[in-house]
Amino acid sequence: IFLCPACQRDVDLGERGLGNLFRNLTLERIVERYRQTINISTAIMCQFCKPPQLEATKGCTECKASFCNECFKLCHPWGTQKAQHEPTPPTLTFRPKGLMCPEHKEEVTHYCKTCQRLVCQLCRIRRAHASHKVTPVLSAYQALREKLTKSLAYILSSQDTVQLQIAELEEMVKHTEVNGSQAKEEVSQLIRGLCTVLEEKQAALLQAIQESQQERLASLHHQVQEHRAMLENSGMVGYTQEVLKETDHPCFVQAAKQLHSRIVRATDSLQSFRPAATSSFSRFQLDLSREMKLLTDLTFIKGKCDGWSPRTYAYDQIFLCWRLPQHSPPAWHFTVEYRKSDTKAKALKLWQRCEEVRGTSALVEYLDMDSVYVLRVKGCNKAGFGEYSEDIYLHTPPAPVLNFFLDNRWGFNRERLAISKDQRAVRSMPGLPMLFAAERLMTSCHLSIDLLIGDVAITQGRSYWACCVDPSSYLVKVGVGLESKLQEWFQVPQDVVSPRYDPDSGHDSGAEDATVDAPPPYAFLTIGMGKILLSHGSALTSRDPSGCTIPLPPRIGICLDYERSKVTFYDAVSFRGLWECGVDCSGPVCPAFCFIGGGALQLQELVASKQERKVTIGLLPFTLLPKTLSSSPPSLLPQPANV
């Protein structure tokens, strides 16, 4: 195992060690040329001349010697094998004419692209390179030479840029030195301030202990004096003994009256002895475990990346929402960067910025249709900007977003359909008529189709809208239809004989009597019980329903191309195409929705019409994520040091 001088990593060269490596003849030749340039005045003498030696004019790699003209002819006689030696310029160091395989001592003739190694003919046919991509060394030479030439030409043509970058780097070196010294001074000042606070705290704590100690000692000394007075032949006891010797009654009463109270207090003190103060200072102990941990963990501010909220999505605009982890420090503001992702473009697009964004959400406007945008966020606080978050990719709709409301003025059944106040959501409620119809299920059961249309008719261009269908809905159809045909639908009650009747031919294609060439007046996508029916006009059987259904995505997108008379249905989360068909666009075309049984539907709310809400993630209804990222996001912000 050898240490690589470039990357300082251990490299296993096998049993042969350095002998398994090729000689760098190119580097040797470069060194030799520079040596000859330096020692150009020093002549190379012929190694075979008798004194006086002549200057060498030729060299021989095979003979590894330098010759003058006469000696070269003598050493390479005509008609011998040495006559085939090719002369070279005279030199003092001889090296092989070409690279030789270290293992087989054969000249290398091929290059293995898989191993990125030169190989000889024997190496090529070995099992180690049997399935590898091996090319002639000439092809590798031409390819690498072309790449090196282009790269060198680019570098030489960018000398002004290199000089500017060098100047920028030198300026950064100066700033680094200044900022490093400033950072060291700031840290030293903070640590000195911390030491000052600790010293002041130490003085205050020691003063409190000193005052408590002096107070206790004074109390204990006073109690000691009182008890010493009760000793025999001293103090109060001796005085009492002398008073008891008094025989004059009036004098005795006068002296004993004052002494008696003192004796009673001393007796009580003796019977209920208790030290005037405790000698323990346990309440003055300090618990520094938390502070020691904080000091041990004291480090510089760190910055990490954040994750994305499931509320992030693209519609008429991009609504970007991110969240901070539980222990993340607060942010002053955020910077949102975005750019268009074009894999076919030779150069990357420049980042566009939304700076000083307050809060954890932002709107990105003025986007191109049917494009992929990459977005990222970084936060800023006292420590400066943190690192960028992970990139998120969002696909914009394929056409301009059509803003419309559900029409509640005419045609729809108010008993079975309930429209929300904002006219963007509807719920189908079968009610008692469906219950009574189920009672006649074994004889004849008529199920009603409830139709609802949008309040906008499309007469030109391309339009896109999206909606969310409740997965528990029994049967819902979303699509488009000619306004005139939809009016006929409202005028003629549509009763469906269950369970075999279907109002659409093929995959919800409209009238049964339509010709083959004419597009149908309706185009609907059938959704039911959390599935999407994809029949594509084929006859369906109940034997293999899984082959013609797919799971219901969180949102369904509809794109109508009026000029081409075509409607396309999308998974509005990933913008994957689900189904495409023709539709009659000879007149105004309206968005349409059909219900059989219970179900619910909500139109996608425009990002531009959103009201700012101070809510937590997950409270916004029918707001879904095209691409969900990490479930345990780190922080966008630098983490402040704890003291």
C-alpha positions as CSV (number, residue, x, y, z in Angstrom):
1,I,0.0,0.0,0.0
2,F,1.4,3.4,-1.1
3,L,0.4,6.9,-0.3
4,C,-0.8,8.9,-3.3
5,P,1.1,12.2,-3.4
6,A,-1.8,14.0,-5.0
7,C,-4.9,13.0,-2.9
8,Q,-3.0,11.6,0.1
9,R,-5.0,8.3,0.0
10,D,-3.7,4.8,0.4
11,V,-3.4,2.9,-2.9
12,D,-3.0,-0.8,-3.1
13,L,-0.7,-1.5,-6.0
14,G,-0.6,-5.3,-5.6
15,E,2.3,-7.6,-5.2
16,R,4.4,-5.9,-7.9
17,G,4.1,-2.5,-6.2
18,L,5.6,0.3,-8.1
19,G,6.7,-2.1,-10.8
20,N,3.1,-2.5,-11.9
21,L,3.0,1.1,-13.0
22,F,4.0,2.5,-16.4
23,R,7.0,4.8,-16.8
24,N,6.0,8.4,-17.5
25,L,8.1,8.8,-20.6
26,T,6.4,12.0,-21.5
27,L,7.4,13.7,-18.3
28,E,11.0,12.3,-18.7
29,R,11.2,13.8,-22.2
30,I,9.9,17.2,-21.0
31,V,12.6,17.2,-18.2
32,E,15.2,16.2,-20.8
33,R,14.3,19.0,-23.1
34,Y,14.5,21.6,-20.3
35,R,17.9,20.1,-19.2
36,Q,19.2,20.5,-22.8
37,T,17.9,24.1,-22.8
38,I,19.8,24.9,-19.6
39,N,22.9,23.0,-20.5
40,I,22.9,24.1,-24.2
41,S,26.6,25.1,-24.1
42,T,27.7,21.7,-22.7
43,A,28.5,19.3,-25.6
44,I,27.8,15.6,-25.5
45,M,30.9,13.7,-26.5
46,C,31.1,10.4,-28.4
47,Q,31.4,7.5,-26.1
48,F,33.4,5.3,-28.6
49,C,36.1,7.7,-29.9
50,K,39.6,7.4,-28.9
51,P,41.1,10.6,-27.4
52,P,40.7,13.3,-28.4
53,Q,36.9,12.5,-28.4
54,L,34.7,14.1,-31.0
55,E,31.3,15.7,-30.3
56,A,28.4,13.2,-30.6
57,T,25.9,13.8,-33.4
58,K,23.6,10.8,-33.0
59,G,22.3,8.5,-30.3
60,C,20.9,5.0,-30.3
61,T,18.1,3.9,-28.0
62,E,18.8,0.2,-28.5
63,C,22.6,0.6,-27.8
64,K,22.0,3.3,-25.1
65,A,25.0,5.3,-26.3
66,S,25.8,8.5,-28.2
67,F,28.1,8.4,-31.3
68,C,29.8,10.7,-33.7
69,N,29.1,10.0,-37.4
70,E,32.1,7.7,-37.9
71,C,31.6,5.7,-34.8
72,F,27.9,5.3,-35.5
73,K,28.7,3.7,-38.9
74,L,31.3,1.5,-37.4
75,C,29.0,0.2,-34.6
76,H,26.1,-0.2,-37.0
77,P,27.6,-2.1,-40.0
78,W,25.5,-2.4,-43.2
79,G,23.7,-5.7,-43.5
80,T,23.6,-6.5,-39.8
81,Q,20.6,-6.3,-37.4
82,K,22.2,-3.2,-35.8
83,A,21.8,-1.4,-39.1
84,Q,18.1,-1.3,-38.4
85,H,18.5,0.8,-35.3
86,E,17.0,4.3,-35.7
87,P,19.3,7.2,-34.8
88,T,18.1,9.8,-32.2
89,P,19.6,13.1,-31.0
90,P,22.5,12.5,-28.7
91,T,21.6,12.3,-25.0
92,L,23.0,11.1,-21.7
93,T,19.8,9.4,-20.6
94,F,18.2,6.7,-22.7
95,R,14.7,5.5,-22.3
96,P,12.5,3.0,-24.2
97,K,11.1,4.1,-27.5
98,G,7.6,3.4,-26.4
99,L,5.6,2.3,-23.3
100,M,6.0,-1.4,-22.4
101,C,3.5,-3.4,-20.5
102,P,4.9,-3.9,-17.0
103,E,3.5,-7.5,-16.8
104,H,4.2,-8.9,-20.3
105,K,7.0,-6.6,-21.5
106,E,5.1,-6.0,-24.7
107,E,4.5,-2.7,-26.4
108,V,1.1,-1.3,-25.5
109,T,-1.2,-1.0,-28.5
110,H,-4.7,-0.6,-27.0
111,Y,-6.5,1.4,-24.4
112,C,-9.2,-0.1,-22.1
113,K,-11.9,2.6,-21.5
114,T,-13.5,0.5,-18.7
115,C,-10.3,0.3,-16.7
116,Q,-8.9,3.5,-18.1
117,R,-5.5,1.8,-18.7
118,L,-3.2,1.1,-21.5
119,V,-2.9,-2.6,-22.4
120,C,-0.8,-4.8,-24.7
121,Q,-2.1,-7.4,-27.0
122,L,-1.8,-10.1,-24.4
123,C,-3.6,-8.1,-21.8
124,R,-6.4,-7.5,-24.3
125,I,-7.2,-11.2,-24.8
126,R,-7.1,-11.9,-21.1
127,R,-10.3,-12.6,-19.1
128,A,-9.8,-9.4,-17.1
129,H,-10.6,-7.3,-20.2
130,A,-12.9,-9.7,-22.0
131,S,-16.1,-7.7,-21.7
132,H,-14.4,-4.3,-21.5
133,K,-14.5,-1.6,-24.2
134,V,-11.1,-1.6,-25.7
135,T,-10.0,0.7,-28.5
136,P,-6.7,1.1,-30.5
137,V,-4.3,3.5,-28.8
138,L,-4.4,5.8,-31.9
139,S,-8.2,6.4,-31.3
140,A,-7.6,7.2,-27.7
141,Y,-4.7,9.4,-28.6
142,Q,-6.8,11.4,-31.1
143,A,-9.7,11.8,-28.8
144,L,-7.7,12.9,-25.8
145,R,-5.5,15.2,-27.9
146,E,-8.6,16.9,-29.3
147,K,-10.1,17.3,-25.8
148,L,-6.8,18.7,-24.4
149,T,-6.4,21.0,-27.4
150,K,-9.9,22.4,-27.0
151,S,-9.5,22.8,-23.2
152,L,-6.1,24.5,-23.6
153,A,-7.5,26.8,-26.3
154,Y,-10.4,27.8,-24.0
155,I,-8.0,28.5,-21.1
156,L,-5.6,30.5,-23.3
157,S,-8.6,32.5,-24.7
158,S,-9.8,33.2,-21.2
159,Q,-6.6,34.8,-19.8
160,D,-8.5,38.0,-18.9
161,T,-11.0,36.0,-17.0
162,V,-8.2,34.2,-15.2
163,Q,-6.6,37.5,-14.2
164,L,-9.9,38.8,-12.9
165,Q,-10.4,35.6,-10.9
166,I,-6.8,35.8,-9.5
167,A,-7.5,39.4,-8.5
168,E,-10.7,38.3,-6.9
169,L,-8.9,35.5,-5.0
170,E,-6.2,37.8,-3.9
171,E,-8.9,40.2,-2.6
172,M,-10.5,37.2,-0.8
173,V,-7.2,36.4,0.8
174,K,-7.0,39.9,2.2
175,H,-10.5,39.7,3.4
176,T,-9.9,36.3,4.9
177,E,-6.9,37.6,6.9
178,V,-8.8,40.6,8.1
179,N,-12.1,38.7,8.9
180,G,-10.1,35.9,10.6
181,S,-8.4,38.4,12.9
182,Q,-11.7,40.1,13.6
183,A,-13.4,36.8,14.3
184,K,-10.6,35.8,16.7
185,E,-10.8,39.2,18.5
186,E,-14.6,38.8,18.8
187,V,-14.3,35.3,20.2
188,S,-11.6,36.4,22.7
189,Q,-13.8,39.4,23.7
190,L,-16.8,37.1,24.3
191,I,-14.7,34.7,26.3
192,R,-13.3,37.5,28.3
193,G,-16.8,38.8,29.0
194,L,-17.8,35.3,30.0
195,C,-14.8,35.1,32.4
196,T,-15.8,38.5,33.8
197,V,-19.3,37.4,34.5
198,L,-18.0,34.2,36.1
199,E,-15.6,36.2,38.3
200,E,-18.4,38.6,39.4
201,K,-20.6,35.7,40.1
202,Q,-17.9,34.0,42.1
203,A,-17.4,37.1,44.3
204,A,-21.2,37.4,44.9
205,L,-21.5,33.7,45.9
206,L,-18.4,33.8,48.2
207,Q,-19.8,37.0,49.8
208,A,-23.1,35.3,50.5
209,I,-21.2,32.3,52.1
210,Q,-19.0,34.7,54.2
211,E,-22.0,36.6,55.6
212,S,-23.8,33.4,56.5
213,Q,-20.7,32.1,58.2
214,Q,-20.2,35.2,60.3
215,E,-23.9,35.3,61.3
216,R,-23.8,31.7,62.4
217,L,-20.5,32.1,64.3
218,A,-21.9,35.1,66.3
219,S,-25.0,33.1,67.3
220,L,-23.0,30.1,68.3
221,H,-20.4,32.2,70.3
222,H,-23.3,33.9,72.2
223,Q,-24.8,30.5,73.0
224,V,-21.4,29.2,74.2
225,Q,-21.2,32.2,76.6
226,E,-24.6,31.5,78.0
227,H,-23.8,27.9,78.7
228,R,-20.5,28.7,80.3
229,A,-22.3,30.9,82.7
230,M,-24.1,27.8,84.0
231,L,-20.9,26.1,85.0
232,E,-20.2,25.7,88.8
233,N,-18.2,28.5,90.4
234,S,-18.6,30.8,87.5
235,G,-20.9,33.4,86.3
236,M,-24.6,33.2,87.2
237,V,-24.3,29.9,89.1
238,G,-21.6,31.3,91.5
239,Y,-23.6,34.4,92.0
240,T,-26.7,32.4,92.8
241,Q,-24.8,30.3,95.3
242,E,-23.6,33.5,97.1
243,V,-27.1,35.0,97.1
244,L,-28.5,31.8,98.8
245,K,-26.1,32.5,101.7
246,E,-27.9,35.8,102.4
247,T,-30.0,35.7,105.7
248,D,-31.5,39.1,105.6
249,H,-34.9,38.5,104.2
250,P,-35.6,41.8,102.6
251,C,-32.2,41.9,100.9
252,F,-32.5,38.3,99.7
253,V,-35.9,39.1,98.1
254,Q,-34.5,42.1,96.4
255,A,-31.6,40.2,94.9
256,A,-33.3,36.9,94.2
257,K,-36.3,38.5,92.4
258,Q,-34.1,39.6,89.4
259,L,-31.9,36.5,89.6
260,H,-34.8,34.1,89.5
261,S,-35.9,35.0,85.9
262,R,-32.4,34.5,84.7
263,I,-32.2,31.1,86.4
264,V,-35.6,30.1,84.8
265,R,-34.3,31.0,81.3
266,A,-31.1,29.0,81.9
267,T,-33.1,26.0,83.1
268,D,-35.3,26.1,80.0
269,S,-32.3,26.4,77.8
270,L,-30.7,23.5,79.5
271,Q,-33.8,21.3,79.2
272,S,-34.5,22.1,75.5
273,F,-31.0,22.4,74.2
274,R,-30.7,23.3,70.5
275,P,-27.7,24.9,68.7
276,A,-28.4,28.5,67.7
277,A,-27.1,27.8,64.1
278,T,-26.4,24.8,61.9
279,S,-22.9,24.0,60.8
280,S,-23.9,22.6,57.4
281,F,-23.5,24.7,54.3
282,S,-25.3,22.2,52.0
283,R,-27.7,24.8,50.7
284,F,-24.7,26.7,49.3
285,Q,-23.8,23.9,46.9
286,L,-23.8,24.6,43.2
287,D,-25.0,22.3,40.4
288,L,-23.0,23.2,37.3
289,S,-23.9,20.1,35.2
290,R,-26.1,22.1,32.9
291,E,-23.6,25.0,32.6
292,M,-20.7,22.6,32.1
293,K,-22.6,20.9,29.3
294,L,-23.4,24.2,27.7
295,L,-19.7,25.3,27.9
296,T,-18.6,21.9,26.6
297,D,-21.0,22.2,23.7
298,L,-20.0,25.8,23.0
299,T,-19.1,25.9,19.3
300,F,-19.5,28.1,16.3
301,I,-22.8,28.7,14.5
302,K,-23.7,26.0,12.0
303,G,-25.9,26.1,8.9
304,K,-27.9,23.2,7.5
305,C,-30.6,22.6,4.8
306,D,-34.3,22.5,5.2
307,G,-37.1,20.3,3.8
308,W,-40.2,21.3,1.9
309,S,-43.8,21.4,3.0
310,P,-46.5,19.2,1.3
311,R,-48.3,22.5,0.5
312,T,-45.8,23.3,-2.3
313,Y,-47.2,23.0,-5.8
314,A,-47.4,24.7,-9.2
315,Y,-50.6,26.0,-10.9
316,D,-51.1,29.5,-12.3
317,Q,-48.0,30.4,-10.2
318,I,-45.7,28.4,-7.9
319,F,-46.7,28.4,-4.3
320,L,-43.5,27.5,-2.4
321,C,-43.7,26.6,1.3
322,W,-41.0,25.3,3.6
323,R,-40.7,24.5,7.3
324,L,-38.1,24.7,10.0
325,P,-37.3,21.8,12.3
326,Q,-38.2,21.9,16.0
327,H,-35.0,23.2,17.4
328,S,-34.1,25.6,14.6
329,P,-33.3,29.3,15.6
330,P,-35.6,32.0,14.2
331,A,-34.9,33.6,10.9
332,W,-34.9,37.2,10.0
333,H,-35.7,36.5,6.4
334,F,-35.3,34.0,3.5
335,T,-34.0,34.1,0.0
336,V,-35.8,32.1,-2.7
337,E,-33.9,31.2,-5.9
338,Y,-35.4,29.6,-9.0
339,R,-34.4,28.9,-12.6
340,K,-35.8,27.1,-15.6
341,S,-34.4,23.6,-16.0
342,D,-33.6,22.8,-19.6
343,T,-31.7,19.6,-20.2
344,K,-31.2,20.4,-23.9
345,A,-29.6,23.8,-23.3
346,K,-25.8,23.9,-23.5
347,A,-25.5,26.4,-20.6
348,L,-27.4,26.5,-17.3
349,K,-29.9,29.3,-16.8
350,L,-29.1,32.1,-14.3
351,W,-30.7,31.9,-10.9
352,Q,-33.5,34.4,-10.3
353,R,-34.1,35.6,-6.7
354,C,-36.9,36.7,-4.4
355,E,-35.0,38.4,-1.6
356,E,-35.9,39.2,2.0
357,V,-39.0,36.9,2.1
358,R,-40.8,37.1,5.4
359,G,-42.4,34.0,6.7
360,T,-42.0,30.4,5.4
361,S,-43.8,30.7,2.0
362,A,-43.4,32.6,-1.2
363,L,-45.1,33.0,-4.6
364,V,-43.1,32.7,-7.8
365,E,-44.7,34.5,-10.8
366,Y,-44.2,35.0,-14.5
367,L,-43.4,31.4,-15.4
368,D,-43.2,29.7,-18.7
369,M,-45.8,27.1,-19.5
370,D,-45.0,23.4,-19.8
371,S,-41.6,23.9,-18.2
372,V,-39.7,22.4,-15.3
373,Y,-38.3,24.8,-12.6
374,V,-35.8,24.1,-10.0
375,L,-36.1,26.0,-6.7
376,R,-34.1,26.3,-3.5
377,V,-34.2,28.4,-0.3
378,K,-31.7,29.7,2.2
379,G,-32.3,31.5,5.5
380,C,-30.6,34.5,7.2
381,N,-30.2,35.4,10.8
382,K,-27.6,37.0,13.0
383,A,-24.9,34.6,11.9
384,G,-25.5,35.4,8.2
385,F,-26.9,33.2,5.4
386,G,-27.1,29.4,5.9
387,E,-26.6,26.7,3.3
388,Y,-29.1,26.2,0.4
389,S,-31.8,23.7,0.8
390,E,-32.1,20.7,-1.5
391,D,-33.3,21.5,-4.9
392,I,-37.0,20.8,-5.7
393,Y,-38.3,20.4,-9.3
394,L,-41.8,21.6,-10.2
395,H,-43.5,21.2,-13.5
396,T,-45.8,24.1,-14.7
397,P,-49.1,23.4,-16.5
398,P,-49.1,22.8,-20.2
399,A,-51.4,25.7,-21.0
400,P,-52.7,28.9,-19.4
401,V,-54.8,28.2,-16.4
402,L,-58.6,28.8,-16.8
403,N,-60.3,30.4,-13.9
404,F,-64.0,29.6,-13.6
405,F,-66.7,28.8,-11.1
406,L,-69.4,26.1,-11.0
407,D,-72.6,27.4,-12.6
408,N,-75.4,27.3,-10.1
409,R,-77.9,29.4,-12.1
410,W,-79.5,26.9,-14.4
411,G,-79.9,23.2,-15.1
412,F,-78.5,21.3,-12.2
413,N,-80.5,19.4,-9.7
414,R,-80.5,21.4,-6.4
415,E,-82.0,18.4,-4.5
416,R,-79.0,16.1,-5.3
417,L,-76.1,18.6,-5.8
418,A,-74.9,21.0,-3.2
419,I,-72.5,23.8,-4.3
420,S,-70.3,25.6,-1.9
421,K,-70.6,29.3,-1.3
422,D,-67.4,30.1,-3.3
423,Q,-68.8,28.0,-6.2
424,R,-65.6,25.9,-6.4
425,A,-66.7,22.7,-4.7
426,V,-69.7,20.4,-5.1
427,R,-71.1,17.4,-3.3
428,S,-73.5,14.8,-4.7
429,M,-76.1,13.6,-2.2
430,P,-78.3,10.7,-3.6
431,G,-81.0,11.1,-0.9
432,L,-84.3,9.3,-0.6
433,P,-84.9,8.8,-4.4
434,M,-81.9,6.6,-4.7
435,L,-83.0,4.6,-1.7
436,F,-86.4,4.1,-3.2
437,A,-84.8,3.1,-6.5
438,A,-82.7,0.5,-4.7
439,E,-85.9,-1.2,-3.5
440,R,-86.7,-2.0,-7.2
441,L,-83.3,-3.3,-7.9
442,M,-84.4,-6.8,-8.9
443,T,-87.0,-5.5,-11.4
444,S,-85.9,-2.1,-12.8
445,C,-83.6,0.5,-11.2
446,H,-83.2,3.9,-12.8
447,L,-80.1,5.9,-11.7
448,S,-80.0,9.6,-12.5
449,I,-76.9,11.3,-13.9
450,D,-76.5,14.8,-12.4
451,L,-74.6,17.2,-14.7
452,L,-72.9,20.4,-13.6
453,I,-70.9,22.8,-15.9
454,G,-68.5,25.7,-15.5
455,D,-69.6,29.3,-15.9
456,V,-67.0,29.9,-18.7
457,A,-67.2,28.8,-22.3
458,I,-63.9,28.3,-24.3
459,T,-63.9,29.5,-27.9
460,Q,-60.2,29.6,-28.8
461,G,-56.6,28.7,-27.7
462,R,-55.5,26.3,-25.1
463,S,-56.8,26.1,-21.5
464,Y,-55.9,24.1,-18.5
465,W,-57.6,23.5,-15.1
466,A,-57.4,21.0,-12.3
467,C,-59.7,19.5,-9.7
468,C,-59.7,17.1,-6.8
469,V,-62.1,14.2,-6.6
470,D,-63.0,12.6,-3.3
471,P,-61.6,9.0,-3.5
472,S,-64.8,7.7,-1.8
473,S,-67.0,9.0,-4.6
474,Y,-69.1,6.3,-6.3
475,L,-68.8,7.6,-9.9
476,V,-67.7,11.0,-11.1
477,K,-67.0,12.1,-14.7
478,V,-64.8,15.1,-15.4
479,G,-64.2,16.6,-18.9
480,V,-65.6,19.0,-21.5
481,G,-68.6,19.2,-23.8
482,L,-70.2,21.4,-26.4
483,E,-72.3,24.1,-24.7
484,S,-75.3,23.4,-27.1
485,K,-75.2,19.7,-26.4
486,L,-75.0,20.3,-22.7
487,Q,-78.1,22.5,-22.9
488,E,-79.9,19.6,-24.6
489,W,-78.8,17.4,-21.8
490,F,-80.4,19.7,-19.2
491,Q,-83.6,19.9,-21.2
492,V,-84.0,16.0,-21.5
493,P,-83.9,14.1,-18.2
494,Q,-81.1,11.5,-18.3
495,D,-82.2,8.3,-16.6
496,V,-79.8,5.4,-16.8
497,V,-81.0,1.9,-16.5
498,S,-78.7,0.1,-14.2
499,P,-76.4,-1.6,-14.5
500,R,-75.7,-1.9,-18.3
501,Y,-76.4,1.5,-19.8
502,D,-73.6,4.0,-20.5
503,P,-74.4,7.4,-22.0
504,D,-71.0,7.5,-23.8
505,S,-69.6,5.4,-26.5
506,G,-66.1,4.1,-26.2
507,H,-64.3,6.0,-23.4
508,D,-67.1,8.6,-22.6
509,S,-67.1,9.8,-26.2
510,G,-70.6,11.3,-26.4
511,A,-73.5,10.2,-28.5
512,E,-74.0,6.7,-29.7
513,D,-75.0,7.7,-33.3
514,A,-71.9,9.8,-34.0
515,T,-70.0,9.0,-37.1
516,V,-66.6,7.4,-37.1
517,D,-64.8,10.5,-38.5
518,A,-66.7,13.2,-36.5
519,P,-65.3,13.9,-33.0
520,P,-67.8,13.4,-30.2
521,P,-69.5,16.4,-28.5
522,Y,-68.4,15.2,-25.0
523,A,-65.2,13.9,-23.6
524,F,-65.2,12.6,-20.0
525,L,-62.7,10.7,-17.8
526,T,-64.5,8.2,-15.5
527,I,-63.5,8.1,-11.9
528,G,-65.0,5.9,-9.2
529,M,-64.1,4.3,-5.8
530,G,-60.5,5.7,-5.9
531,K,-59.8,4.4,-9.5
532,I,-59.7,5.9,-13.0
533,L,-61.2,3.9,-15.8
534,L,-59.0,3.7,-18.9
535,S,-60.9,1.7,-21.5
536,H,-59.6,3.6,-24.6
537,G,-62.8,2.6,-26.5
538,S,-62.4,-1.1,-25.9
539,A,-65.2,-3.3,-24.7
540,L,-64.8,-3.9,-20.9
541,T,-65.5,-7.1,-19.1
542,S,-65.7,-7.7,-15.3
543,R,-63.1,-10.5,-15.5
544,D,-60.0,-8.3,-15.5
545,P,-60.9,-4.9,-14.2
546,S,-57.3,-4.2,-12.9
547,G,-55.9,-4.1,-16.4
548,C,-58.0,-1.0,-17.4
549,T,-57.9,1.0,-14.1
550,I,-55.2,3.1,-12.4
551,P,-55.1,4.6,-8.9
552,L,-56.7,8.0,-8.6
553,P,-54.0,10.8,-8.2
554,P,-54.6,13.6,-5.7
555,R,-55.5,16.0,-8.6
556,I,-56.8,15.6,-12.1
557,G,-55.7,18.1,-14.8
558,I,-57.6,18.8,-18.0
559,C,-56.1,20.6,-21.0
560,L,-58.3,21.6,-23.9
561,D,-56.7,22.5,-27.3
562,Y,-59.6,24.3,-29.0
563,E,-57.9,24.7,-32.4
564,R,-56.8,21.0,-32.6
565,S,-60.1,19.7,-31.1
566,K,-58.3,17.7,-28.6
567,V,-58.5,17.2,-24.8
568,T,-55.8,15.7,-22.6
569,F,-56.2,14.4,-19.1
570,Y,-53.2,14.6,-16.7
571,D,-52.1,13.5,-13.3
572,A,-51.8,17.1,-12.1
573,V,-49.2,16.2,-9.5
574,S,-46.5,14.7,-11.8
575,F,-48.1,16.0,-15.1
576,R,-48.0,12.5,-16.5
577,G,-50.5,12.1,-19.4
578,L,-53.4,9.8,-18.5
579,W,-55.6,9.8,-21.7
580,E,-56.1,11.9,-24.8
581,C,-59.0,12.1,-27.2
582,G,-60.8,14.3,-29.7
583,V,-63.8,16.5,-29.0
584,D,-66.1,18.5,-31.2
585,C,-65.0,22.2,-31.0
586,S,-67.4,23.6,-33.6
587,G,-68.9,25.8,-30.9
588,P,-68.2,27.0,-27.4
589,V,-66.9,24.3,-25.1
590,C,-67.6,24.2,-21.3
591,P,-66.0,22.3,-18.5
592,A,-68.4,19.7,-17.3
593,F,-68.8,17.3,-14.4
594,C,-71.2,14.3,-14.0
595,F,-72.2,12.5,-10.8
596,I,-73.9,9.1,-10.2
597,G,-74.4,8.3,-6.6
598,G,-72.5,10.0,-3.8
599,G,-69.4,12.0,-4.5
600,A,-67.5,15.2,-4.1
601,L,-65.3,17.4,-6.2
602,Q,-63.3,20.7,-5.7
603,L,-61.7,22.9,-8.3
604,Q,-58.1,23.8,-7.8
605,E,-57.7,27.2,-6.2
606,L,-55.6,29.7,-8.0
607,V,-52.3,30.6,-6.2
608,A,-52.8,34.3,-7.1
609,S,-56.2,34.4,-5.3
610,K,-54.9,32.8,-2.1
611,Q,-55.4,34.8,1.1
612,E,-52.6,34.9,3.5
613,R,-53.3,32.6,6.4
614,K,-51.3,32.1,9.6
615,V,-51.8,28.3,9.7
616,T,-49.7,25.3,10.2
617,I,-48.8,22.8,7.5
618,G,-51.6,20.5,6.5
619,L,-54.6,22.8,7.2
620,L,-55.0,24.0,3.6
621,P,-57.7,21.7,1.9
622,F,-57.1,20.2,-1.5
623,T,-53.5,21.4,-1.6
624,L,-51.1,18.7,-2.8
625,L,-47.4,18.2,-3.5
626,P,-46.0,17.4,-6.9
627,K,-42.8,16.0,-5.3
628,T,-42.4,15.4,-1.6
629,L,-38.9,15.6,-0.3
630,S,-37.2,14.6,2.9
631,S,-39.5,13.7,5.8
632,S,-37.1,14.8,8.5
633,P,-35.7,18.1,7.3
634,P,-32.7,19.8,8.8
635,S,-32.6,23.6,9.3
636,L,-32.1,26.3,6.7
637,L,-30.5,28.5,9.2
638,P,-27.3,28.7,11.1
639,Q,-27.6,27.3,14.6
640,P,-26.5,29.8,17.3
641,A,-24.0,28.6,20.0
642,N,-25.5,27.9,23.4
643,V,-23.8,29.4,26.5
